[in-house]
């Protein structure tokens, strides 16, 4: 049944970006994919993009997973692809995730609105969009769906899984749930479980959406939908992704095309207000409101310990090399939460290092501070590659030397290694 | 004109608390009160409450000013007054603001909804509530209105002005605008100007209100009004008043009367969500939405340097003794902002001390951590009293000794005095 499902007709969300390089994989066509909720669900389509080529040993695959409003387009596909991706400076030929070395896979999550099955998709049973009849999903459900994709691609073991924020949650989940399926992970700017404060922010954002009368219980497809609510949610999100310091630097108390006296009219805005309104409008042009509800709920439900005796026991499942990265000024998922993960793993004798993006940009640092990330990612990735592949394969000598050169440079610039760092002499897991 | 204005008929906000001890002062009956916007405005009624008695020298008056959703009822008026105030543990006989010593005045701000003239008040020109036709006001406008009240009470010089958050902004403004009118100020948990981040939070909260269709451009009186929008605003506010640590301690990831499995239904809530909803509903029962818009805008406009050559120059106006207090975990107005004020005043040779409430409770610390505040307030207030009144007047010896005893105790418990503290040997200003 439902073999013919096509993403172009498969979603009621009109603002899906139709990208030429996007591929689709559909599974659970008989509706038999088990979710954490106990529900069976399907069919499920995942939209994904790939970069570079899978080597003959199938040992060079890197899975990159995205944050809340991200998608499968982590980078452009060469010069004939005008659209930059959300990790453009990190993925491509000669970049950290060098697509001459790695086969990079980036998948839109289950529950997403950029080509994967989500609340805006048509329910084949009814022919109508799921809306709020879509099942509540978890980060683990997303990962188990991605696992189907990786199996489909014929990859038995990933070289690396990485992502930030909600992508960091997926990354950790991959390592805990499929400990034998990767050489290493790089988990960025995410705790092992959502805190009360981050749940609180998410609930205020959801509240802005569901109290917008245009939300209509989630059945708004074919109308503009809860654009005010979604914009307000995004405005709040944008504050939590930044920091007091970065907002002061960028906006201060400057006024938008007006004098201070004009502020006695409510219509006049401080620059920071204008910026937030702009960000709110922009998200409405590319994101589905129900999807926002489901993905933030998945983040709230995220607790790596679920189904394990304890938080430590869950992290104890991990076998691969681990790099945990925090951002010094992150107010949404403060660095202490990442340091805790690294500390626990270290106490368990795992091969783990903690690196910190020293930045004023807050949580968004992992989407901004590429110059600071490159050396710390390089350090980890070069070691990971060497452990898995030795120093000499794939005719990669020349390029590797270049990369080491870069790494040396950048290290002088200060790849922060905080207290939880582990010397690079630990045993390999492979 | 408008002599007969009566607060009971003067406001369209039906949820004003009608307290037996509230007094009203109406001025600018001819509409001639100049606002910072350049507009002339009036009549203006301020609701206020007083505690204790003004001494014959009129030298014992303490003005307490309130935060965003506060009111004139900072404490109960003895045993026959069942309603506790927002600074109940600090104001009363034998307390820090000892009403046997001080004459305490607490006034609802201009623009407020608890008896003072604000957006919910009837415009005598039209007989209708002002709504969004109310003028945009500033913290300085609030203070200049309070000055009228203080004049009316026959007080030439206040002994002390104090308040936290928006009350801290008023306190600083008092000292800058009327430097000869007080012996000292205690400014708590507020910078000298609103930061971009705090403006951003306020704008998201306003956005939640004005996108609620029930707001109706501010003309909602006689209807329930934008209760969803105001509740969402409050939910966000409550996050900024707390801290990651305090929310983790209070709520963690606990679920409300349900199991984790129930969370696969959107109707089931984490405790922190349930708490926020409760706080949202509670505010709707006591606060006017338009007032929320005007007061948050006043906070955004707050910049002590307005009309002065610089921030430092504005603070340079201050002549009285100053105590600045921050809360260590405040995410809304971080301690650095208070430390900066103290640092600048210290560099200017002022008599200033910085004390810090070491707390996990965030911004709300100044409404919670009374045990920690009492010793630091006592230290400042005892010195202030001595400088103004000498050690021996008002038959106050016995009580003063008791208080010193208390202070000693609490100091051992650790009244934090951070880097900007100034030894208590500086010259008096009186």
Contacts between the chains, C-beta under 8 A, distances in Angstrom:
chain1	res1	chain2	res2	distance
A	36	B	264	7.6
A	37	B	261	7.7
A	37	B	264	3.9
A	38	B	261	7.6
A	38	B	264	7.7
A	39	B	264	7.9
A	132	B	266	7.1
A	135	B	264	7.4
A	136	B	263	7.4
A	136	B	264	4.3
A	136	B	265	7.1
A	136	B	266	6.7
A	193	B	253	6.5
A	194	B	253	7.2
A	195	B	244	6.0
A	195	B	247	7.2
A	195	B	248	5.7
A	195	B	253	8.0
A	196	B	244	7.8
A	196	B	247	3.9
A	196	B	248	5.2
A	196	B	250	7.3
A	196	B	251	4.3
A	196	B	252	6.0
A	196	B	253	6.9
A	196	B	270	7.4
A	196	B	271	7.9
A	196	B	272	4.3
A	197	B	239	6.6
A	197	B	242	7.6
A	197	B	243	7.6
A	197	B	244	4.5
A	197	B	247	4.7
A	197	B	248	7.2
A	197	B	272	7.8
A	199	B	253	7.5
A	199	B	270	5.2
A	199	B	272	5.3
A	199	B	273	6.6
A	200	B	235	7.7
A	200	B	238	7.9
A	200	B	239	4.9
A	200	B	247	6.4
A	200	B	272	5.1
A	200	B	273	7.2
A	200	B	276	5.9
A	201	B	239	6.3
A	203	B	235	7.2
A	203	B	269	7.8
A	203	B	270	7.7
A	203	B	272	7.5
A	203	B	273	4.4
A	203	B	276	6.1
A	204	B	232	6.3
A	204	B	235	4.8
A	204	B	236	4.8
A	204	B	239	6.9
A	204	B	276	6.9
A	207	B	228	8.0
A	207	B	231	7.8
A	207	B	232	4.9
A	207	B	235	6.3
A	207	B	280	8.0
A	208	B	208	5.8
A	208	B	232	5.7
A	211	B	212	7.0
A	211	B	228	3.9
A	211	B	229	7.2
A	211	B	232	6.3
A	212	B	211	7.0
A	213	B	213	6.0
A	228	B	207	8.0
A	228	B	211	3.9
A	229	B	211	7.2
A	231	B	207	7.8
A	232	B	204	6.3
A	232	B	207	4.9
A	232	B	208	5.7
A	232	B	211	6.3
A	232	B	232	7.9
A	235	B	200	7.7
A	235	B	203	7.2
A	235	B	204	4.8
A	235	B	207	6.3
A	236	B	204	4.8
A	236	B	236	6.5
A	238	B	200	7.9
A	239	B	197	6.6
A	239	B	200	4.9
A	239	B	201	6.3
A	239	B	204	6.9
A	242	B	197	7.6
A	243	B	197	7.6
A	244	B	195	6.0
A	244	B	196	7.8
A	244	B	197	4.5
A	244	B	334	6.3
A	247	B	195	7.1
A	247	B	196	3.9
A	247	B	197	4.7
A	247	B	200	6.4
A	248	B	195	5.7
A	248	B	196	5.2
A	248	B	197	7.2
A	250	B	196	7.3
A	251	B	196	4.3
A	252	B	196	6.0
A	253	B	193	6.5
A	253	B	194	7.2
A	253	B	195	8.0
A	253	B	196	6.9
A	253	B	199	7.5
A	253	B	303	6.3
A	260	B	306	7.4
A	261	B	37	7.6
A	261	B	38	7.6
A	263	B	136	7.4
A	263	B	297	8.0
A	263	B	300	7.9
A	263	B	301	5.9
A	264	B	36	7.7
A	264	B	37	3.8
A	264	B	38	7.7
A	264	B	39	7.9
A	264	B	135	7.4
A	264	B	136	4.3
A	265	B	136	7.2
A	266	B	132	7.1
A	266	B	136	6.7
A	266	B	293	7.4
A	266	B	297	6.8
A	269	B	203	7.8
A	270	B	196	7.4
A	270	B	199	5.2
A	270	B	203	7.8
A	270	B	300	6.6
A	271	B	196	7.9
A	272	B	196	4.3
A	272	B	197	7.9
A	272	B	199	5.3
A	272	B	200	5.1
A	272	B	203	7.5
A	273	B	199	6.6
A	273	B	200	7.2
A	273	B	203	4.4
A	276	B	200	5.9
A	276	B	203	6.0
A	276	B	204	6.9
A	280	B	207	8.0
A	293	B	266	7.4
A	297	B	263	8.0
A	297	B	266	6.8
A	300	B	263	7.9
A	300	B	270	6.6
A	301	B	263	5.9
A	303	B	253	6.3
A	306	B	260	7.4
A	331	B	331	7.0
A	334	B	244	6.3
